[in-house]
């Protein structure tokens, strides 16, 4: 009890191998299948083992026939283009276009690591066969917005977001979208579009049309932060708001939100597992993929206990 048995992973991308790492660090989930049609078996071993920001995997990994053995636990590896052919998986993490195929193959539920393709869920905020674990920034911001709205009632808010370099913004390249999206992120601060406000409103309906978001990509390889600036119905001093955030981090949002008074910089919070870390100035640090991967595994455990039964 407490483990998700027969979990499958479709597409071994950035989120996929961070989720797999966390699974083997937490032992909350039994992963039995990895399917990816585009990655060679030996390359799966390589990308799982090597990670420039978070370091090498602290464990053992070796091939055995068509299986991958991590810390002595065996995982079947597939390159199946038709996910419905993969049997024996109860819960699967995948991309939107393959979710229904896994259900046809016998999976009871599919979790999507994206925000706009299925009903969204954020841990500690709201409670389907195909369901989204929302986005990285939504997992950071929604618990904070809910806590603030419950205590003071948000009338309107601005969400400035400063984000680390992304996979699609690294060096100068051509782009069919905004021209400045093609500028190299290693040497530029790039204005970016964001649907953060809409995503939070999808989770907390009372905030619909009350929030606006702006974003910037900055030259750092890891960590991002968001600031929630708002107009409240109930007046609140800054010190009172800090106390409430601290109480939330020790109570209903424990494990999701952390609180620090230290004058930290981005690298100080590398590999932190919380969705958000509060810092004076009402700055909330987050890093999309690593922290989000932890929430994905937490969500698997939650879904298995509430939706799939014992």
C-alpha positions as CSV (number, residue, x, y, z in Angstrom):
1,X,0.0,0.0,0.0
2,X,1.3,3.5,-0.8
3,X,2.9,2.4,-4.1
4,X,1.6,2.8,-7.6
5,X,2.0,-0.6,-9.2
6,X,2.5,-1.1,-12.9
7,X,3.3,2.4,-13.9
8,X,4.3,3.2,-17.5
9,X,6.2,6.1,-19.0
10,X,5.6,7.1,-22.7
11,X,8.3,9.3,-24.2
12,X,11.6,9.5,-22.3
13,X,12.1,13.2,-22.6
14,X,13.4,15.7,-20.0
15,X,10.4,15.2,-17.7
16,X,10.5,11.4,-18.3
17,X,14.0,10.8,-17.0
18,X,13.7,13.3,-14.1
19,X,10.4,11.5,-13.1
20,X,12.3,8.2,-13.3
21,X,15.1,9.5,-11.2
22,X,12.7,10.7,-8.5
23,X,10.9,7.4,-8.6
24,X,14.1,5.6,-7.7
25,X,15.0,8.2,-5.0
26,X,11.6,8.1,-3.4
27,X,10.5,4.4,-4.0
28,X,6.9,5.6,-4.1
29,X,6.1,4.2,-7.5
30,X,6.9,0.9,-9.3
31,X,7.8,1.8,-12.9
32,X,7.6,-1.3,-15.2
33,X,7.6,0.1,-18.7
34,X,9.3,2.9,-20.7
35,X,8.2,3.4,-24.3
36,X,9.9,5.8,-26.8
37,X,9.9,5.4,-30.5
38,X,12.6,8.0,-31.1
39,X,15.4,7.1,-28.6
40,X,17.8,4.2,-29.0
41,X,18.0,1.8,-26.0
42,X,21.7,2.7,-25.3
43,X,20.8,6.4,-25.5
44,X,18.1,5.9,-22.8
45,X,20.9,4.7,-20.5
46,X,23.1,7.7,-21.4
47,X,20.6,10.4,-20.8
48,X,19.4,8.8,-17.6
49,X,22.9,8.5,-16.3
50,X,24.3,11.9,-17.3
51,X,22.8,15.3,-16.2
52,X,24.9,18.5,-16.4
53,X,22.9,20.5,-13.9
54,X,21.9,17.8,-11.3
55,X,24.8,15.5,-11.7
56,X,25.1,11.8,-12.5
57,X,22.5,9.3,-11.2
58,X,23.5,8.1,-7.8
59,X,22.8,4.4,-8.3
60,X,23.3,1.6,-10.7
61,X,22.0,1.2,-14.2
62,X,22.7,-1.6,-16.7
63,X,21.0,-3.3,-19.7
64,X,19.7,-6.9,-19.5
65,X,18.3,-8.2,-22.8
66,X,15.6,-5.7,-23.7
67,X,15.2,-4.5,-20.1
68,X,16.8,-1.8,-18.1
69,X,17.9,-2.7,-14.6
70,X,18.1,0.3,-12.3
71,X,19.1,-0.3,-8.7
72,X,18.3,-3.9,-9.2
73,X,14.7,-3.2,-10.4
74,X,13.8,-4.3,-14.0
75,X,12.0,-2.0,-16.5
76,X,10.8,-3.2,-20.0
77,X,11.9,-0.9,-22.8
78,X,9.7,-0.5,-25.9
79,X,9.9,1.4,-29.2
80,X,6.2,0.8,-29.9
81,X,4.5,3.3,-32.2
82,X,1.1,2.0,-31.3
83,X,0.9,2.3,-27.4
84,X,-2.3,0.2,-27.4
85,X,-0.1,-2.8,-28.0
86,X,1.6,-2.3,-24.6
87,X,-0.3,-4.3,-22.0
88,X,-0.1,-4.6,-18.3
89,X,0.2,-0.9,-17.4
90,X,-2.3,0.5,-15.0
91,X,-1.2,4.2,-14.8
92,X,0.7,5.9,-17.6
93,X,2.5,9.3,-18.0
94,X,2.5,10.4,-21.6
95,X,2.0,13.1,-24.2
96,X,-1.5,14.2,-25.2
97,X,-1.6,12.3,-28.6
98,X,-0.9,8.9,-27.1
99,X,-3.2,9.0,-24.0
100,X,-6.3,7.4,-25.5
101,X,-4.2,4.7,-27.1
102,X,-2.8,3.6,-23.7
103,X,-6.4,3.4,-22.4
104,X,-7.2,1.1,-25.2
105,X,-4.3,-1.0,-24.2
106,X,-5.7,-1.5,-20.8
107,X,-4.4,1.4,-18.7
108,X,-6.9,2.7,-16.2
109,X,-5.8,6.3,-16.3
110,X,-3.4,8.5,-18.2
111,X,-1.6,11.6,-16.8
112,X,-0.5,14.3,-19.2
113,X,2.5,16.5,-18.3
114,X,1.0,19.6,-20.0
115,X,-1.5,22.2,-19.2
116,X,-4.0,22.6,-22.0
117,X,-5.0,19.1,-23.3
118,X,-7.0,17.8,-20.4
119,X,-8.7,18.8,-17.1
120,X,-5.9,20.2,-14.8
121,X,-5.0,19.2,-11.3
122,X,-2.6,20.9,-8.9
123,X,-1.6,19.2,-5.6
124,X,-3.3,20.8,-2.6
125,X,-5.6,23.0,-4.7
126,X,-8.3,21.0,-6.5
127,X,-9.5,17.4,-7.1
128,X,-11.2,11.2,-15.3
129,X,-9.5,8.9,-17.2
130,X,-7.2,11.4,-18.9
131,X,-6.0,14.2,-16.6
132,X,-3.3,16.9,-16.7
133,X,-0.9,17.6,-13.9
134,X,-1.0,21.2,-15.2
135,X,2.2,23.2,-16.1
136,X,5.4,23.8,-14.2
137,X,4.6,27.4,-13.4
138,X,1.0,26.6,-12.5
139,X,2.2,24.1,-9.9
140,X,4.3,26.9,-8.4
141,X,1.8,29.7,-8.5
142,X,-1.6,28.1,-8.0
143,X,-1.1,27.1,-4.3
144,X,0.2,30.6,-3.5
145,X,-2.6,32.3,-5.3
146,X,-5.2,30.1,-3.6
147,X,-3.7,30.8,-0.1
148,X,-3.6,34.5,-0.8
149,X,-7.1,34.6,-2.3
150,X,-8.6,32.5,0.6
151,X,-7.1,35.0,3.2
152,X,-7.4,38.4,1.5
153,X,-9.5,38.0,-1.7
154,X,-7.5,39.0,-4.9
155,X,-9.2,41.6,-7.0
156,X,-6.6,41.8,-9.7
157,X,-3.0,40.7,-10.0
158,X,0.2,40.9,-12.2
159,X,2.4,37.9,-12.5
160,X,6.0,38.8,-13.7
161,X,7.9,35.6,-14.5
162,X,11.7,35.3,-15.0
163,X,12.6,32.0,-16.6
164,X,15.8,30.1,-17.2
165,X,17.0,29.1,-20.7
166,X,14.6,26.6,-22.4
167,X,15.4,23.8,-24.9
168,X,13.9,25.9,-27.7
169,X,15.8,29.1,-26.8
170,X,19.5,28.5,-26.7
171,X,21.4,29.9,-29.7
172,X,20.4,32.2,-32.5
173,X,18.0,30.5,-34.9
174,X,15.2,31.1,-37.3
175,X,11.7,31.3,-35.9
176,X,8.2,31.4,-37.4
177,X,6.8,33.2,-34.3
178,X,8.0,36.4,-32.8
179,X,11.3,37.4,-34.3
180,X,13.1,37.9,-31.0
181,X,12.3,34.3,-30.0
182,X,15.1,33.3,-32.4
183,X,17.7,35.3,-30.5
184,X,20.3,33.4,-28.4
185,X,19.2,33.1,-24.8
186,X,22.7,32.7,-23.5
187,X,23.5,36.4,-24.1
188,X,20.0,38.0,-24.2
189,X,17.0,38.7,-22.0
190,X,14.1,37.8,-24.2
191,X,10.5,38.8,-23.6
192,X,8.2,35.8,-23.9
193,X,4.5,35.0,-24.0
194,X,2.9,33.2,-21.1
195,X,-0.5,31.6,-20.4
196,X,0.2,31.6,-16.7
197,X,-2.7,33.7,-15.8
198,X,-5.2,31.6,-17.8
199,X,-3.7,28.4,-16.4
200,X,-4.1,29.6,-12.8
201,X,-7.7,30.7,-13.6
202,X,-8.5,27.2,-14.9
203,X,-7.5,25.9,-11.5
204,X,-9.1,28.6,-9.4
205,X,-12.2,29.8,-11.2
206,X,-12.7,32.8,-8.9
207,X,-9.6,34.4,-10.4
208,X,-10.8,34.2,-13.9
209,X,-10.0,37.5,-15.8
210,X,-8.3,38.9,-12.6
211,X,-4.7,38.0,-13.4
212,X,-2.2,39.1,-16.1
213,X,1.1,37.5,-16.8
214,X,4.4,38.7,-18.4
215,X,7.6,36.6,-18.8
216,X,11.3,37.0,-19.6
217,X,13.9,34.4,-20.6
218,X,17.3,35.2,-18.9
219,X,20.8,33.8,-19.4
220,X,20.9,31.2,-16.7
221,X,20.7,27.4,-17.2
222,X,18.6,26.5,-14.1
223,X,16.0,28.0,-11.7
224,X,13.3,30.6,-12.4
225,X,11.2,32.8,-10.2
226,X,7.8,34.4,-10.2
227,X,6.4,37.4,-8.3
228,X,2.7,37.8,-7.5
229,X,1.8,41.5,-7.4
230,X,-1.9,42.0,-6.5
231,X,-4.7,44.3,-5.4
232,X,-6.5,42.8,-2.4
233,X,-10.0,43.4,-1.1
234,X,-8.8,43.0,2.5
235,X,-5.8,45.1,3.5
236,X,-2.8,43.2,4.7
237,X,0.6,44.3,5.8
238,X,3.6,42.6,4.2
239,X,4.8,41.1,7.5
240,X,1.4,39.5,8.0
241,X,1.5,38.0,4.5
242,X,5.0,36.6,5.2
243,X,3.7,34.9,8.4
244,X,0.8,33.3,6.5
245,X,3.1,32.0,3.8
246,X,5.3,30.5,6.4
247,X,2.4,28.9,8.2
248,X,1.1,27.5,4.9
249,X,4.6,26.0,4.2
250,X,4.5,24.2,7.6
251,X,0.8,23.2,7.3
252,X,-1.4,22.6,4.3
253,X,1.3,23.3,1.7
254,X,4.1,21.4,3.5
255,X,6.2,19.6,0.9
256,X,4.8,21.9,-1.9
257,X,5.9,25.3,-0.6
258,X,9.2,26.0,1.3
259,X,10.1,29.2,3.1
260,X,13.6,30.8,3.5
261,X,14.8,34.1,4.9
262,X,18.3,33.6,3.5
263,X,19.5,35.8,0.7
264,X,19.7,33.0,-1.8
265,X,20.6,33.1,-5.5
266,X,19.3,30.7,-8.1
267,X,22.0,28.1,-7.8
268,X,21.4,27.7,-4.0
269,X,18.1,26.1,-4.8
270,X,19.3,23.6,-7.4
271,X,17.7,20.2,-7.1
272,X,15.1,21.4,-4.4
273,X,12.0,19.3,-4.6
274,X,9.4,21.9,-3.6
275,X,7.1,23.4,-6.2
276,X,7.9,26.8,-4.9
277,X,10.4,28.5,-2.4
278,X,9.4,31.8,-0.8
279,X,12.1,34.5,-0.5
280,X,11.8,38.0,1.0
281,X,10.3,40.5,-1.6
282,X,7.5,38.0,-2.3
283,X,9.7,36.2,-4.8
284,X,8.9,32.5,-5.3
285,X,11.6,30.4,-6.8
286,X,10.9,27.4,-9.0
287,X,12.5,25.2,-11.6
288,X,10.1,23.7,-14.1
289,X,11.3,20.3,-14.9
290,X,13.0,19.1,-11.7
291,X,10.4,20.3,-9.1
292,X,7.6,19.5,-11.5
293,X,8.8,15.9,-11.9
294,X,8.5,15.5,-8.1
295,X,4.9,16.7,-8.3
296,X,4.1,14.3,-11.1
297,X,5.2,11.3,-8.9
298,X,3.2,12.7,-6.0
299,X,0.2,13.0,-8.3
300,X,0.6,9.4,-9.4
301,X,0.4,8.3,-5.8
302,X,-2.6,10.5,-5.1
303,X,-4.4,9.3,-8.2
304,X,-3.7,5.7,-7.4
305,X,-5.1,6.0,-3.9
306,X,-8.2,8.2,-4.7
307,X,-9.2,7.1,-8.3
308,X,-7.7,3.6,-8.9
309,X,-8.5,2.1,-5.5
310,X,-6.3,-0.1,-3.4
